[in-house]
Amino acid sequence: VINVSDPARPAFESTVAVGGTPERADISGNYLYVPNNSSSTLSIIDITDFSVNTVRGAFRAPTRVKAVGDYVYIMHNDGLAVVDARDPALAAVVDAVAVTYGDLTIRGNNLYAVWYNNLNLSIFAITPAGVETACAPTSVPAPATVSSARNCSANCLH
């Protein structure tokens, strides 16, 4: 933890133990979400007191994470997992999509997932209740631009 209240003089505060090989992090509200690749866990850190809860055994080698409200979206070796983190002590995977490993980003109510091995882009609509709806994957020849998201309205994944 580094205190940046004075940007010209960042100061080391403390460390917080997480699982093996932490990759990327994302924050939502008072929680920091850290996927730990080699331990196949997700650390949920309360940034007000630095307590840590760990989600185990639900995904293999997680590397990417995006948090929106009380839900955490994790890309891992076996696909995409959705974690309900409303209560960090009871956080659990509530949905999963078995797809080729890739990367993800979220903008508005859409989650965009790119699969490395097959050049596909999948678009998932995120509802306020956290329920995801999938659109069929779209081939994205390289280089490509996505001008707009399709209207996703079928194939509930929960």
Secondary structure, 3 states (H helix, E strand, C coil): CEECCCCCCCEECCCCCCCCCECCCEEECCEEEEEECCCCEEEEEECCCCCEEEEECCCCCCCEEEEECCEEEEEECCEEEEEECCCHHHCEEEEEEECCCEEEEEECCEEEEEECCCCEEEEEEECCCCCEEECCCEECCCCCCCCCCCCCCCCECC
